[in-house]
Protein backbone atom coordinates (compact mmCIF):
# COMPACT_ATOMS: atom_id res chain seq x y z
CA UNK A 1 0.00 0.00 0.00
CA UNK A 2 1.39 3.39 -0.92
CA UNK A 3 0.29 6.67 0.55
CA UNK A 4 -0.37 9.65 -1.65
CA UNK A 5 -2.16 12.95 -1.42
CA UNK A 6 -4.63 11.79 -4.05
CA UNK A 7 -5.47 8.57 -2.21
CA UNK A 8 -6.20 10.60 0.93
CA UNK A 9 -8.64 12.86 -0.93
CA UNK A 10 -6.37 15.85 -1.61
CA UNK A 11 -6.82 17.32 -5.09
CA UNK A 12 -3.96 19.60 -6.06
CA UNK A 13 -5.84 20.64 -9.21
CA UNK A 14 -8.44 22.30 -6.99
CA UNK A 15 -5.93 23.60 -4.44
CA UNK A 16 -3.67 25.13 -7.08
CA UNK A 17 -6.61 26.87 -8.75
CA UNK A 18 -7.65 28.32 -5.37
CA UNK A 19 -4.05 29.39 -4.64
CA UNK A 20 -3.81 31.21 -7.98
CA UNK A 21 -7.15 32.97 -7.38
CA UNK A 22 -5.97 34.09 -3.93
CA UNK A 23 -2.71 35.40 -5.38
CA UNK A 24 -4.57 37.44 -8.00
CA UNK A 25 -6.83 38.97 -5.35
CA UNK A 26 -3.93 39.73 -3.02
CA UNK A 27 -1.86 41.28 -5.84
CA UNK A 28 -4.45 44.07 -5.97
CA UNK A 29 -3.35 45.17 -2.48
CA UNK A 30 0.42 45.30 -3.19
CA UNK A 31 0.32 49.05 -3.87
CA UNK A 32 -0.66 49.60 -0.22
CA UNK A 33 2.84 48.58 0.87
CA UNK A 34 4.16 51.94 -0.36
CA UNK A 35 2.26 53.73 2.41
CA UNK A 36 4.57 51.95 4.84
CA UNK A 37 7.83 52.35 2.91
CA UNK A 38 7.78 48.90 1.30
CA UNK A 39 7.40 47.40 -2.14
CA UNK A 40 6.78 43.92 -3.48
CA UNK A 41 9.80 42.52 -5.35
CA UNK A 42 8.97 40.86 -8.66
CA UNK A 43 8.20 37.13 -8.56
CA UNK A 44 7.94 36.81 -4.78
CA UNK A 45 4.20 36.17 -4.61
CA UNK A 46 3.34 32.48 -4.49
CA UNK A 47 6.80 31.41 -3.39
CA UNK A 48 7.57 29.72 -0.06
CA UNK A 49 8.61 33.06 1.39
CA UNK A 50 6.84 36.33 0.55
CA UNK A 51 9.20 39.31 0.57
CA UNK A 52 8.56 42.98 1.22
CA UNK A 53 11.39 45.31 0.25
CA UNK A 54 12.38 48.56 1.98
CA UNK A 55 15.25 50.89 1.12
CA UNK A 56 17.70 49.13 3.43
CA UNK A 57 16.16 45.77 4.34
CA UNK A 58 13.64 43.08 3.52
CA UNK A 59 10.83 41.58 5.55
CA UNK A 60 9.97 37.95 4.89
CA UNK A 61 6.68 36.21 5.61
CA UNK A 62 6.29 32.43 5.64
CA UNK A 63 2.81 30.99 5.99
N, C-alpha and C positions, 0 to 999 in steps of 0.2 A: 504494500500500500504506500503510495506516495502522497505527500501533502502538497497542496498548491493553493494559491489564492482562489482560483476558479472553483476548485472542488469544495471550498468553504463558503462559497456564495459571493465572493468579491468580484465585481465586474469592473476592470480597469477602463473599459470603453466608456462606461457611465461616469466613473470617477474623473477621468481625464477631461471629459466634456464639461463637467461641473467646474473643475479646476480652471480650465480656460475661460469659462464664463465669469468666474470670480475675478480672475486677473484682468479681464477687460473692464469690468465694473470698477475695480480698484484703481486702474490706470487713470481713470477720470479724476481721481483725487490727488494725483502726484503733484500738480501745480501748487497745492496748498503747502507743500514742504518749504517753498520759498519764503513764506511768512515767518518761518522759524530759522532761516539761514541755511537750509538744506536743499539738495537736489537729488533726483533719482538718477544714478549712473545708468547708461544704456545696458540693456541685457541682464539686469539684476533680478527683475520680476520673474517669479516662477522657479528660481533657483533655490538650492537648499538654504541659502543665506540671503536675505534681502538687505541691500546696502542703502544707506542714506549718506550723501556726501556733503561735507561742509568745506570751508576754505582750508582748514588745517587738520581735519580728521574725518573719519568715517564712523558711522554707527551701524551696527549689524544686528539684524533681528532673525532669530531662528524659531520657527514654529514647532 
